[in-house]
Amino acid sequence: MQKLSARLSEISRSWFLTQPLYFSILTSHSLVENKSLSIPMRSGQLRIEYNPSLLEKCSDTQLQACLKVEATRILLGHPYERQPYNCKKKVLLLASDVVISQVMDQQTLEALPYELPGLSFLKCNPQLGRIDLMEKLPFETWYRRLLHLIEKSIAGSESAGQGGELPGLFEAEEAGELWEENQEALENIKNQIQKADIDEGWGESGGNLALELRESGDFSFDYKRALTRFRAKIVSAQRHLTRMRPSRRYGFSAMGSRYDRKANILIAVDVSGSITEESFSNFYHAISNFFFLGIIEKIDLIFFDVNLKNTSPITFRGSRSKINLEEIKGRGGTSFEAPYEYYIQHSNEYSGMIIFTDGEGNPPYRVINSAKNGHGTVLWILDSRLSFEKSRYWIEKLPGSSVTYLPF
């Protein structure tokens, strides 16, 4: 009987003509045997691991379905995306399975010799509440929804005196062990997708998957790139002469110089009732990294819902800053006029402003239209892709504004 590794390699080679996009992904990852796995297959860290004892009796059709699932997971970028601060990898895996079940053809899913851990978990845990798996939501939104339901269920079990982990989570945790952020891997995947789109090389993997990959392939709004562009706009160049004594031939007219590029920025944080503690933590983590880029001299924080929650800004000091959101969280709606008004009134103190929000609020048209001294540079960071898609159009029309979102 042909070895399992040879069968998997043969399937991969057969995709060269029929599934060129899947073939390109498999050639960028190593197929690695791992007999210690208690699950049939998993992906991450530029490899696809499999347990031969759990797959050797599978038909070629079943093996092909297993490879397709992991290749699809990789194409979606799930094992390499930026992870939420203190994330639960097993919940990321569950969310990934839900998205895969929506974009893959039903024939492949039915051919799997096992059930996806995410779908198995939901079926085994009806107490989590009814979840509409046909609802089209981004990966990060599924993660948040599932995490909330799991934490709620665990809290309920503990209060009832029941112990133990929820069924299905062990398999999900093992399947997600290899997941880690890898920007280079993501860039390579993006390039493969863009090439498939240009060459019409989707093969038999078109349909919902092609649509999902096209939508997730709009990377111009990556938040790290948006922060870099924002940084380039706000830094101010200050020239300093460097020679202490004049040149014997040219005097002081030929003095050397250096430029200090520094900036003060204002960050306005939406603390209305719709902003969760998790969203704030993710934003806080991202801004902590941004603080150490070296070009920011000072960061001031203001908090708002329908109005400002602090009368004077809090100076942000990187990882040393400890902010208790509960102490400043508002309970009302959201109006962006309050932070805009403060920013315009103190425009001489700041090079730009970042607004973190979910986008649910009244646009600051009145304040902007009445401004006499310009509107400044403003970067809006929304808390999810869903919020981004809902609000990006009116935000992009605001003078001096750009918008991005946190992947989580």
C-alpha contacts under 8 A as a table, 3 or more apart, distances in Angstrom:
res1	aa1	res2	aa2	distance
2	Q	6	A	6.74
2	Q	7	R	6.81
3	K	6	A	5.38
3	K	7	R	6.46
4	L	7	R	5.05
4	L	8	L	6.21
4	L	52	P	6.50
4	L	55	L	7.74
4	L	56	E	5.94
5	S	8	L	5.19
5	S	9	S	6.21
5	S	31	L	7.85
5	S	33	E	7.87
6	A	9	S	5.07
6	A	10	E	6.09
7	R	10	E	5.04
7	R	11	I	6.28
7	R	60	D	7.63
8	L	11	I	5.16
8	L	12	S	6.29
8	L	63	L	7.22
8	L	64	Q	7.80
9	S	12	S	5.00
9	S	13	R	6.25
10	E	13	R	5.12
10	E	14	S	6.20
11	I	14	S	5.10
11	I	15	W	6.63
11	I	60	D	7.94
11	I	64	Q	6.60
12	S	15	W	5.41
12	S	16	F	7.33
12	S	23	F	6.06
12	S	26	L	6.89
13	R	16	F	5.56
13	R	23	F	7.19
14	S	17	L	6.77
14	S	18	T	7.03
15	W	18	T	4.89
15	W	19	Q	4.40
15	W	20	P	5.93
15	W	22	Y	6.90
15	W	23	F	5.39
16	F	19	Q	6.00
16	F	20	P	5.04
16	F	23	F	5.56
17	L	20	P	5.86
17	L	203	G	7.72
18	T	203	G	5.51
18	T	204	E	6.36
19	Q	22	Y	5.42
19	Q	23	F	6.08
19	Q	201	G	7.95
19	Q	202	W	6.85
19	Q	203	G	4.79
19	Q	204	E	5.85
19	Q	205	S	6.60
20	P	23	F	4.89
20	P	24	S	6.15
20	P	196	A	7.99
20	P	201	G	6.16
20	P	202	W	6.72
20	P	203	G	6.17
21	L	24	S	5.24
21	L	25	I	6.48
21	L	192	Q	7.03
21	L	193	I	7.29
21	L	196	A	6.42
21	L	201	G	6.56
21	L	202	W	5.93
21	L	203	G	7.22
21	L	205	S	7.80
22	Y	25	I	5.17
22	Y	26	L	6.25
22	Y	68	K	7.42
22	Y	71	A	6.14
22	Y	72	T	7.69
22	Y	205	S	7.95
23	F	26	L	5.18
23	F	27	T	6.20
24	S	27	T	5.26
24	S	28	S	6.50
24	S	192	Q	7.15
25	I	28	S	5.25
25	I	29	H	6.64
25	I	71	A	6.51
25	I	74	I	7.56
25	I	75	L	7.32
25	I	189	I	7.40
25	I	192	Q	7.80
26	L	29	H	5.16
26	L	30	S	7.27
26	L	71	A	6.85
27	T	30	S	7.23
28	S	46	L	7.05
29	H	46	L	4.76
29	H	47	R	4.59
29	H	48	I	6.59
30	S	46	L	6.56
30	S	47	R	4.45
30	S	48	I	6.05
31	L	47	R	5.90
31	L	48	I	4.96
31	L	49	E	6.02
31	L	50	Y	7.66
32	V	47	R	6.66
32	V	48	I	5.99
32	V	49	E	4.70
32	V	50	Y	6.46
33	E	49	E	5.67
33	E	50	Y	5.24
33	E	51	N	6.03
33	E	52	P	6.91
34	N	37	L	6.02
34	N	49	E	5.98
34	N	50	Y	5.60
34	N	51	N	5.21
34	N	52	P	7.67
35	K	50	Y	7.49
35	K	51	N	4.87
35	K	52	P	6.71
35	K	53	S	7.28
36	S	51	N	7.20
37	L	40	P	7.05
37	L	41	M	7.97
37	L	50	Y	7.35
37	L	51	N	5.86
37	L	174	E	7.97
38	S	51	N	7.63
38	S	171	E	7.67
39	I	42	R	7.68
39	I	50	Y	7.88
39	I	51	N	7.12
39	I	54	L	7.56
39	I	171	E	6.67
39	I	174	E	7.68
39	I	175	A	7.31
40	P	50	Y	5.55
40	P	51	N	5.30
40	P	52	P	7.70
40	P	54	L	5.54
40	P	55	L	6.38
41	M	48	I	7.11
41	M	49	E	5.60
41	M	50	Y	4.30
41	M	51	N	6.54
41	M	66	C	7.35
41	M	70	E	7.87
41	M	175	A	7.55
42	R	48	I	5.83
42	R	49	E	5.41
42	R	50	Y	6.62
42	R	70	E	6.78
42	R	175	A	5.24
42	R	176	G	7.43
43	S	46	L	7.50
43	S	47	R	5.84
43	S	48	I	4.36
43	S	49	E	6.11
43	S	70	E	6.21
43	S	74	I	7.54
43	S	79	P	7.25
43	S	175	A	7.45
43	S	176	G	7.80
43	S	178	L	6.73
43	S	179	W	7.75
44	G	47	R	5.62
44	G	48	I	6.60
44	G	74	I	7.86
44	G	79	P	5.46
44	G	80	Y	7.36
44	G	176	G	7.85
44	G	178	L	4.72
44	G	179	W	5.19
44	G	180	E	7.47
45	Q	79	P	7.88
45	Q	178	L	5.86
45	Q	179	W	6.71
45	Q	180	E	7.16
46	L	185	A	7.68
48	I	70	E	7.49
50	Y	55	L	7.95
51	N	54	L	5.62
51	N	55	L	6.62
52	P	55	L	5.12
52	P	56	E	5.45
53	S	56	E	5.72
54	L	57	K	7.49
55	L	58	C	5.37
55	L	63	L	7.43
58	C	61	T	7.95
58	C	62	Q	5.79
58	C	63	L	6.26
58	C	113	P	7.10
59	S	62	Q	5.18
59	S	63	L	6.27
60	D	63	L	5.03
60	D	64	Q	6.02
61	T	64	Q	5.15
61	T	65	A	6.31
61	T	111	A	6.78
62	Q	65	A	5.06
62	Q	66	C	6.39
62	Q	111	A	5.31
62	Q	112	L	5.36
62	Q	113	P	6.00
63	L	66	C	5.09
63	L	67	L	6.35
63	L	112	L	7.70
64	Q	67	L	5.19
64	Q	68	K	6.09
65	A	68	K	5.01
65	A	69	V	6.28
65	A	108	T	5.32
65	A	109	L	6.99
65	A	111	A	6.09
65	A	112	L	5.55
66	C	69	V	5.34
66	C	70	E	6.65
66	C	112	L	6.12
66	C	113	P	7.90
67	L	70	E	5.36
67	L	71	A	5.99
68	K	71	A	5.01
68	K	72	T	5.89
68	K	108	T	7.86
69	V	72	T	5.11
69	V	73	R	6.19
69	V	100	I	7.39
70	E	73	R	4.91
70	E	74	I	6.22
71	A	74	I	5.09
71	A	75	L	6.14
72	T	75	L	4.95
72	T	76	L	6.16
72	T	100	I	7.20
73	R	76	L	5.23
73	R	77	G	6.49
73	R	78	H	6.04
73	R	79	P	7.33
73	R	96	S	7.08
73	R	100	I	6.97
74	I	77	G	4.93
74	I	78	H	6.24
74	I	79	P	6.46
74	I	80	Y	7.97
74	I	189	I	7.84
75	L	78	H	7.89
75	L	189	I	6.24
75	L	193	I	7.81
75	L	213	L	7.57
76	L	213	L	6.64
76	L	216	S	7.65
77	G	80	Y	5.55
77	G	81	E	5.85
77	G	186	L	6.24
77	G	189	I	7.32
78	H	81	E	5.47
78	H	96	S	6.67
79	P	176	G	7.62
79	P	178	L	7.47
79	P	179	W	4.58
79	P	180	E	6.31
79	P	181	E	7.39
80	Y	179	W	6.27
80	Y	180	E	5.48
80	Y	181	E	4.55
80	Y	182	N	4.97
80	Y	183	Q	7.10
80	Y	185	A	6.88
80	Y	186	L	6.36
81	E	180	E	7.45
81	E	181	E	5.38
81	E	182	N	6.87
81	E	183	Q	7.54
81	E	186	L	7.22
82	R	180	E	7.89
82	R	181	E	5.27
82	R	182	N	7.85
82	R	407	P	6.83
82	R	408	F	7.81
83	Q	87	C	6.42
83	Q	180	E	7.60
83	Q	181	E	6.69
83	Q	407	P	7.98
83	Q	408	F	7.06
84	P	87	C	4.99
84	P	282	N	6.14
84	P	408	F	5.57
85	Y	281	S	7.02
85	Y	282	N	5.70
85	Y	285	H	6.80
87	C	92	L	8.00
88	K	91	V	5.44
88	K	92	L	6.52
89	K	92	L	4.89
89	K	93	L	6.28
89	K	173	E	6.35
89	K	176	G	5.64
89	K	177	E	7.11
89	K	179	W	7.44
90	K	93	L	5.07
90	K	94	L	6.37
90	K	169	L	6.51
90	K	170	F	7.87
90	K	172	A	4.82
90	K	173	E	4.13
90	K	174	E	7.58
90	K	175	A	7.54
90	K	176	G	5.83
91	V	94	L	4.92
91	V	95	A	6.20
91	V	143	Y	6.18
91	V	146	L	6.83
91	V	147	L	6.31
91	V	172	A	7.37
91	V	173	E	7.86
92	L	95	A	5.13
92	L	96	S	6.11
92	L	143	Y	5.73
92	L	176	G	7.51
93	L	96	S	4.93
93	L	97	D	6.23
93	L	118	G	6.97
93	L	172	A	5.90
93	L	173	E	7.50
93	L	175	A	7.06
93	L	176	G	5.75
94	L	97	D	5.18
94	L	98	V	6.47
94	L	117	P	6.67
94	L	118	G	4.08
94	L	119	L	7.60
94	L	121	F	7.92
94	L	143	Y	7.56
94	L	146	L	7.81
94	L	172	A	6.55
95	A	98	V	5.17
95	A	99	V	6.45
95	A	118	G	6.90
95	A	139	F	6.13
95	A	140	E	7.68
95	A	142	W	5.23
95	A	143	Y	5.09
95	A	146	L	7.19
96	S	99	V	5.23
96	S	100	I	6.14
96	S	118	G	7.73
96	S	139	F	6.50
97	D	100	I	5.00
97	D	101	S	6.09
97	D	116	L	6.30
97	D	117	P	7.13
97	D	118	G	5.14
97	D	119	L	6.85
98	V	101	S	5.18
98	V	102	Q	6.57
98	V	118	G	6.34
98	V	119	L	6.78
98	V	133	L	6.87
98	V	142	W	7.72
99	V	102	Q	5.16
99	V	103	V	6.46
99	V	138	P	7.81
99	V	139	F	6.48
100	I	103	V	5.28
100	I	104	M	5.82
101	S	104	M	5.76
101	S	109	L	7.37
102	Q	133	L	7.62
102	Q	134	M	6.83
102	Q	136	K	7.84
102	Q	208	N	7.73
103	V	207	G	7.94
103	V	208	N	4.85
103	V	209	L	4.83
103	V	212	E	7.09
104	M	108	T	7.11
104	M	109	L	7.18
104	M	208	N	6.89
104	M	209	L	6.26
105	D	108	T	5.71
105	D	109	L	6.75
106	Q	109	L	5.09
106	Q	110	E	6.11
107	Q	110	E	5.22
107	Q	111	A	6.28
108	T	111	A	5.09
108	T	112	L	6.64
109	L	112	L	5.48
112	L	115	E	6.79
115	E	119	L	6.89
115	E	120	S	6.09
116	L	119	L	5.46
116	L	120	S	6.13
117	P	120	S	5.02
117	P	121	F	5.86
117	P	168	G	6.31
117	P	169	L	7.76
117	P	171	E	6.38
117	P	172	A	5.73
118	G	121	F	5.12
118	G	122	L	6.40
118	G	168	G	7.71
118	G	172	A	7.11
119	L	122	L	5.23
119	L	123	K	6.29
120	S	123	K	5.22
120	S	124	C	6.15
120	S	168	G	6.70
121	F	124	C	5.21
121	F	125	N	6.17
121	F	167	P	6.50
121	F	168	G	4.78
121	F	169	L	7.02
122	L	125	N	5.24
122	L	126	P	6.60
122	L	128	L	7.73
123	K	126	P	6.21
124	C	167	P	6.79
124	C	168	G	7.62
125	N	128	L	5.91
125	N	166	L	7.74
125	N	167	P	7.36
126	P	129	G	5.86
126	P	130	R	7.07
127	Q	153	S	7.29
128	L	149	L	5.71
128	L	150	I	6.85
128	L	152	K	7.97
128	L	153	S	6.21
129	G	149	L	7.70
132	D	135	E	5.57
133	L	136	K	7.91
137	L	141	T	6.15
137	L	142	W	6.51
137	L	386	L	7.61
138	P	141	T	5.27
138	P	142	W	6.48
138	P	385	R	6.94
138	P	386	L	6.91
139	F	142	W	5.26
139	F	143	Y	6.35
140	E	143	Y	4.99
140	E	144	R	6.38
140	E	384	S	7.29
140	E	385	R	7.81
140	E	407	P	6.52
140	E	408	F	5.43
141	T	144	R	5.17
141	T	145	R	6.16
141	T	384	S	7.36
141	T	386	L	7.57
141	T	408	F	7.82
142	W	145	R	5.08
142	W	146	L	6.00
143	Y	146	L	5.32
143	Y	147	L	5.95
144	R	147	L	5.11
144	R	148	H	6.10
145	R	148	H	5.29
145	R	149	L	6.35
146	L	149	L	5.13
146	L	150	I	6.04
147	L	150	I	5.16
147	L	151	E	6.11
148	H	151	E	5.31
148	H	152	K	6.10
149	L	152	K	5.04
149	L	153	S	6.10
150	I	153	S	5.03
150	I	154	I	6.11
151	E	154	I	5.11
151	E	155	A	6.08
152	K	155	A	5.20
152	K	156	G	6.23
153	S	156	G	5.04
153	S	157	S	6.20
154	I	157	S	5.04
154	I	158	E	6.18
154	I	166	L	7.73
155	A	158	E	5.20
155	A	159	S	6.22
156	G	159	S	5.21
156	G	160	A	6.24
157	S	160	A	5.07
157	S	161	G	6.28
157	S	162	Q	5.00
157	S	163	G	6.78
158	E	161	G	5.00
158	E	162	Q	5.43
158	E	163	G	6.39
159	S	162	Q	7.51
165	E	169	L	7.19
166	L	169	L	6.15
167	P	170	F	7.43
168	G	171	E	5.78
168	G	172	A	6.59
169	L	172	A	4.94
169	L	173	E	6.03
170	F	173	E	5.15
170	F	174	E	6.37
171	E	174	E	5.26
171	E	175	A	6.12
172	A	175	A	5.07
172	A	176	G	6.26
173	E	176	G	5.27
173	E	177	E	6.24
174	E	177	E	5.29
175	A	178	L	7.51
176	G	179	W	5.49
182	N	185	A	5.44
182	N	186	L	6.42
183	Q	186	L	5.03
183	Q	187	E	6.18
184	E	187	E	5.12
184	E	188	N	6.31
185	A	188	N	5.14
185	A	189	I	6.27
186	L	189	I	5.07
186	L	190	K	6.12
187	E	190	K	5.02
187	E	191	N	6.19
188	N	191	N	5.11
188	N	192	Q	6.35
189	I	192	Q	5.11
189	I	193	I	6.28
190	K	193	I	5.11
190	K	194	Q	6.11
190	K	217	G	6.52
191	N	194	Q	5.11
191	N	195	K	6.06
192	Q	195	K	5.09
192	Q	196	A	6.19
193	I	196	A	5.07
193	I	197	D	6.20
193	I	213	L	7.21
193	I	214	R	7.89
193	I	217	G	7.53
194	Q	197	D	5.01
194	Q	198	I	6.20
194	Q	217	G	7.76
195	K	198	I	5.14
195	K	199	D	5.95
195	K	201	G	7.55
196	A	199	D	5.19
196	A	200	E	5.36
196	A	201	G	4.31
196	A	202	W	5.68
197	D	200	E	5.04
197	D	201	G	6.49
197	D	202	W	7.12
198	I	201	G	7.65
200	E	203	G	7.80
202	W	205	S	5.52
202	W	206	G	5.51
202	W	210	A	7.10
203	G	206	G	6.56
205	S	209	L	6.62
205	S	210	A	6.97
206	G	209	L	5.81
206	G	210	A	4.83
206	G	211	L	7.72
207	G	210	A	5.51
207	G	211	L	6.44
208	N	211	L	5.08
208	N	212	E	6.09
209	L	212	E	5.07
209	L	213	L	6.07
210	A	213	L	5.15
210	A	214	R	6.10
211	L	214	R	5.20
211	L	215	E	6.29
212	E	215	E	5.17
212	E	216	S	6.09
213	L	216	S	5.08
213	L	217	G	5.63
214	R	217	G	4.91
214	R	218	D	6.95
215	E	218	D	5.99
216	S	219	F	7.36
218	D	221	F	7.10
219	F	222	D	5.38
220	S	225	R	7.71
221	F	225	R	7.23
221	F	226	A	6.45
221	F	403	V	7.46
221	F	404	T	5.20
221	F	405	Y	7.29
222	D	225	R	5.47
222	D	226	A	6.21
222	D	404	T	6.63
222	D	405	Y	7.32
223	Y	226	A	4.84
223	Y	227	L	6.10
223	Y	381	I	7.69
223	Y	404	T	5.51
223	Y	405	Y	5.87
223	Y	406	L	6.17
223	Y	407	P	7.98
224	K	227	L	5.13
224	K	228	T	6.26
225	R	228	T	4.94
225	R	229	R	6.20
226	A	229	R	5.13
226	A	230	F	6.09
226	A	379	L	7.99
226	A	403	V	7.68
226	A	404	T	6.50
227	L	230	F	4.94
227	L	231	R	6.01
227	L	290	F	7.86
228	T	231	R	5.03
228	T	232	A	6.29
229	R	232	A	5.10
229	R	233	K	6.43
230	F	233	K	5.21
230	F	234	I	6.38
230	F	377	T	7.88
230	F	379	L	6.80
231	R	234	I	5.39
231	R	235	V	6.17
232	A	235	V	5.93
233	K	377	T	7.52
234	I	263	A	6.46
234	I	351	S	5.15
234	I	352	G	5.93
234	I	377	T	7.24
235	V	261	R	5.62
235	V	262	K	5.48
235	V	263	A	5.14
235	V	295	I	7.21
235	V	351	S	7.13
236	S	260	D	7.93
236	S	261	R	5.45
236	S	262	K	5.93
236	S	263	A	6.36
236	S	351	S	7.92
237	A	259	Y	5.88
237	A	260	D	5.85
237	A	261	R	4.90
237	A	262	K	7.26
238	Q	259	Y	5.27
238	Q	260	D	5.31
238	Q	261	R	6.58
239	R	257	S	6.43
239	R	258	R	5.74
239	R	259	Y	4.64
239	R	260	D	6.79
240	H	257	S	5.36
240	H	258	R	5.31
240	H	259	Y	6.15
240	H	260	D	7.77
241	L	255	M	6.48
241	L	256	G	5.74
241	L	257	S	4.27
241	L	258	R	6.52
242	T	255	M	6.87
242	T	256	G	5.20
242	T	257	S	5.01
242	T	258	R	6.71
243	R	246	P	7.09
243	R	255	M	5.57
243	R	256	G	5.69
243	R	257	S	7.60
245	R	252	F	7.64
246	P	250	Y	7.44
246	P	251	G	4.50
246	P	252	F	4.68
246	P	254	A	7.83
246	P	255	M	7.01
247	S	250	Y	5.25
247	S	251	G	4.46
247	S	252	F	6.33
247	S	254	A	6.85
247	S	255	M	7.42
248	R	251	G	5.83
250	Y	253	S	6.01
250	Y	254	A	5.85
251	G	254	A	6.51
251	G	255	M	7.84
252	F	255	M	5.39
261	R	295	I	6.07
262	K	295	I	4.82
262	K	296	I	5.57
262	K	297	E	5.71
263	A	295	I	6.39
263	A	296	I	5.00
263	A	297	E	5.47
263	A	298	K	6.99
263	A	350	Y	7.30
263	A	351	S	5.92
264	N	296	I	6.06
264	N	297	E	5.56
264	N	298	K	4.72
264	N	299	I	5.91
264	N	300	D	7.97
264	N	349	E	7.09
264	N	350	Y	4.97
264	N	351	S	5.65
264	N	352	G	7.40
265	I	296	I	7.48
265	I	298	K	6.47
265	I	299	I	5.09
265	I	300	D	6.49
265	I	350	Y	5.06
265	I	351	S	5.65
265	I	352	G	5.14
265	I	353	M	5.61
265	I	354	I	7.62
266	L	299	I	5.84
266	L	300	D	4.91
266	L	301	L	6.05
266	L	302	I	7.56
266	L	343	Y	7.45
266	L	350	Y	6.42
266	L	352	G	6.43
266	L	353	M	4.62
266	L	354	I	6.35
267	I	299	I	7.05
267	I	300	D	6.06
267	I	301	L	4.87
267	I	302	I	6.29
267	I	353	M	5.55
267	I	354	I	4.69
267	I	355	I	5.86
267	I	356	F	7.59
268	A	301	L	5.91
268	A	302	I	4.87
268	A	303	F	5.65
268	A	304	F	7.15
268	A	339	P	6.22
268	A	353	M	7.29
268	A	354	I	6.16
268	A	355	I	4.75
268	A	356	F	6.31
269	V	301	L	7.29
269	V	302	I	6.27
269	V	303	F	4.80
269	V	304	F	6.33
269	V	355	I	5.98
269	V	356	F	4.97
269	V	357	T	6.50
270	D	275	I	7.04
270	D	303	F	6.00
270	D	304	F	5.26
270	D	305	D	5.88
270	D	334	T	7.51
270	D	355	I	7.58
270	D	356	F	6.00
270	D	357	T	4.99
270	D	358	D	7.80
271	V	274	S	7.76
271	V	275	I	5.98
271	V	303	F	6.29
271	V	304	F	5.81
271	V	305	D	5.76
271	V	325	L	7.71
271	V	328	I	7.33
271	V	329	K	4.93
271	V	330	G	5.57
272	S	275	I	5.90
272	S	304	F	7.15
272	S	305	D	4.78
272	S	306	V	7.93
272	S	329	K	6.38
272	S	330	G	4.84
272	S	331	R	5.47
272	S	332	G	5.86
272	S	333	G	6.01
272	S	334	T	6.21
273	G	276	T	7.61
273	G	329	K	7.37
273	G	330	G	6.22
273	G	331	R	4.87
273	G	332	G	6.48
273	G	333	G	7.25
274	S	358	D	7.67
275	I	279	S	6.54
275	I	280	F	7.15
275	I	357	T	7.38
275	I	358	D	6.94
276	T	279	S	5.24
276	T	280	F	6.43
277	E	280	F	5.17
277	E	281	S	6.19
277	E	325	L	7.37
278	E	281	S	5.04
278	E	282	N	6.27
279	S	282	N	5.22
279	S	283	F	6.28
279	S	383	D	6.11
279	S	408	F	7.49
280	F	283	F	5.13
280	F	284	Y	5.96
280	F	325	L	7.98
281	S	284	Y	4.97
281	S	285	H	6.07
282	N	285	H	5.14
282	N	286	A	6.29
282	N	406	L	7.82
282	N	408	F	6.95
283	F	286	A	5.10
283	F	287	I	6.15
283	F	356	F	7.48
283	F	383	D	7.70
283	F	406	L	7.47
284	Y	287	I	5.25
284	Y	288	S	6.04
285	H	288	S	5.10
285	H	289	N	6.60
286	A	289	N	5.38
286	A	290	F	6.38
287	I	290	F	4.73
287	I	291	F	6.02
287	I	318	G	7.97
288	S	291	F	5.20
288	S	292	F	7.06
288	S	318	G	5.07
288	S	319	S	6.14
289	N	292	F	5.64
289	N	293	L	7.25
289	N	318	G	7.82
290	F	293	L	5.55
291	F	294	G	7.15
291	F	296	I	6.48
291	F	299	I	7.88
291	F	318	G	5.97
292	F	296	I	7.75
292	F	318	G	7.40
293	L	296	I	7.06
294	G	297	E	7.73
296	I	299	I	7.16
298	K	315	T	7.31
298	K	316	F	7.44
299	I	315	T	5.86
299	I	316	F	5.28
299	I	317	R	7.63
300	D	313	P	5.56
300	D	314	I	5.46
300	D	315	T	4.50
300	D	316	F	5.72
301	L	313	P	5.21
301	L	314	I	4.96
301	L	315	T	6.18
301	L	316	F	6.52
302	I	308	L	7.11
302	I	309	K	7.40
302	I	310	N	6.38
302	I	312	S	7.50
302	I	313	P	5.12
302	I	314	I	6.65
302	I	339	P	7.58
303	F	308	L	5.80
303	F	309	K	5.34
303	F	310	N	6.35
303	F	328	I	7.45
304	F	307	N	5.30
304	F	308	L	4.31
304	F	309	K	5.26
304	F	310	N	7.93
304	F	330	G	7.41
304	F	334	T	7.56
304	F	335	S	7.99
304	F	338	A	7.15
304	F	339	P	7.03
305	D	308	L	6.69
305	D	309	K	7.44
305	D	330	G	5.98
305	D	331	R	7.62
305	D	332	G	6.22
305	D	333	G	5.91
305	D	334	T	4.46
305	D	335	S	6.15
305	D	336	F	7.98
306	V	332	G	6.43
306	V	333	G	5.71
306	V	334	T	4.64
306	V	335	S	4.65
306	V	336	F	7.56
306	V	338	A	7.12
307	N	334	T	7.91
307	N	335	S	6.97
307	N	338	A	5.31
307	N	339	P	7.91
308	L	311	T	6.90
308	L	338	A	6.10
308	L	339	P	7.04
309	K	328	I	6.54
309	K	330	G	7.50
310	N	313	P	6.58
310	N	328	I	7.92
316	F	321	S	6.00
317	R	320	R	5.61
317	R	321	S	5.13
318	G	321	S	5.64
319	S	322	K	7.64
324	N	327	E	5.67
324	N	328	I	7.31
325	L	328	I	5.48
325	L	329	K	5.67
326	E	329	K	5.20
333	G	361	G	6.92
334	T	360	E	6.74
334	T	361	G	4.55
334	T	362	N	6.59
335	S	338	A	6.53
335	S	361	G	5.20
335	S	362	N	4.84
335	S	363	P	6.85
335	S	364	P	7.31
336	F	339	P	5.87
336	F	340	Y	6.36
336	F	361	G	6.74
336	F	362	N	6.15
336	F	363	P	5.80
336	F	364	P	5.24
337	E	340	Y	5.15
337	E	341	E	5.84
337	E	362	N	7.68
337	E	363	P	7.03
337	E	364	P	4.47
337	E	365	Y	7.71
337	E	366	R	7.50
337	E	367	V	6.03
338	A	341	E	5.22
338	A	342	Y	6.38
339	P	342	Y	5.14
339	P	343	Y	6.11
340	Y	343	Y	5.04
340	Y	344	I	6.10
340	Y	364	P	6.96
340	Y	367	V	6.92
340	Y	368	I	7.68
341	E	344	I	5.26
341	E	345	Q	6.12
341	E	367	V	6.23
342	Y	345	Q	5.16
342	Y	346	H	6.22
343	Y	346	H	5.21
343	Y	347	S	5.67
343	Y	350	Y	7.82
343	Y	353	M	7.29
344	I	347	S	4.93
344	I	371	A	7.26
344	I	373	N	7.68
344	I	374	G	7.91
344	I	375	H	6.70
344	I	376	G	7.69
346	H	349	E	5.55
346	H	350	Y	7.02
347	S	350	Y	5.54
347	S	351	S	7.47
347	S	376	G	7.41
348	N	351	S	7.85
350	Y	353	M	7.46
351	S	376	G	7.50
351	S	377	T	7.25
352	G	376	G	6.19
352	G	377	T	4.80
352	G	378	V	5.79
352	G	379	L	7.99
353	M	376	G	7.88
353	M	377	T	6.38
353	M	378	V	4.80
353	M	379	L	6.36
354	I	378	V	5.70
354	I	379	L	4.75
354	I	380	W	5.77
354	I	381	I	7.12
355	I	378	V	7.38
355	I	379	L	6.30
355	I	380	W	4.79
355	I	381	I	6.04
356	F	380	W	6.12
356	F	381	I	4.89
356	F	382	L	5.87
356	F	383	D	7.20
357	T	360	E	7.65
357	T	380	W	7.59
357	T	381	I	6.58
357	T	382	L	5.18
357	T	383	D	6.16
358	D	382	L	5.13
358	D	383	D	5.30
358	D	384	S	7.35
358	D	387	S	5.64
358	D	388	F	7.87
359	G	382	L	6.48
359	G	387	S	6.26
359	G	388	F	7.53
359	G	390	K	7.85
359	G	391	S	5.78
360	E	391	S	7.82
364	P	367	V	5.62
364	P	368	I	6.22
365	Y	368	I	5.18
365	Y	369	N	5.95
366	R	369	N	5.31
366	R	370	S	6.26
367	V	370	S	5.27
367	V	371	A	6.16
368	I	371	A	5.24
368	I	375	H	6.65
371	A	374	G	6.22
371	A	375	H	6.94
375	H	399	P	6.55
375	H	400	G	6.49
376	G	400	G	5.99
377	T	400	G	4.93
377	T	401	S	6.16
378	V	400	G	6.03
378	V	401	S	4.74
378	V	402	S	6.53
379	L	401	S	5.76
379	L	402	S	5.05
379	L	403	V	5.68
379	L	404	T	7.70
380	W	395	I	7.89
380	W	401	S	7.22
380	W	402	S	6.20
380	W	403	V	4.57
380	W	404	T	6.30
380	W	405	Y	7.89
381	I	403	V	5.98
381	I	404	T	5.10
381	I	405	Y	4.92
381	I	406	L	6.84
382	L	385	R	7.53
382	L	387	S	6.23
382	L	388	F	5.84
382	L	403	V	7.55
382	L	404	T	6.30
382	L	405	Y	4.42
382	L	406	L	6.42
383	D	387	S	6.64
383	D	388	F	7.73
383	D	405	Y	5.82
383	D	406	L	5.53
383	D	407	P	7.84
383	D	408	F	6.94
384	S	387	S	5.27
384	S	388	F	6.24
384	S	405	Y	5.66
384	S	406	L	5.64
384	S	407	P	6.07
384	S	408	F	5.96
385	R	388	F	4.81
385	R	389	E	6.18
385	R	405	Y	6.03
385	R	406	L	7.24
385	R	407	P	6.62
386	L	389	E	5.29
386	L	390	K	6.39
387	S	390	K	5.17
387	S	391	S	6.19
388	F	391	S	5.40
388	F	392	R	5.36
388	F	403	V	7.87
388	F	404	T	6.93
388	F	405	Y	6.12
389	E	392	R	5.75
389	E	393	Y	7.91
390	K	393	Y	7.65
391	S	394	W	6.05
391	S	395	I	6.37
392	R	395	I	5.15
392	R	396	E	5.94
392	R	403	V	6.56
393	Y	396	E	5.42
393	Y	397	K	6.74
394	W	397	K	5.32
394	W	398	L	7.01
395	I	398	L	5.47
395	I	401	S	6.83
395	I	402	S	7.25
395	I	403	V	6.93
396	E	399	P	7.90
396	E	401	S	6.05
396	E	402	S	5.84
396	E	403	V	6.75
397	K	401	S	7.52
398	L	401	S	5.56
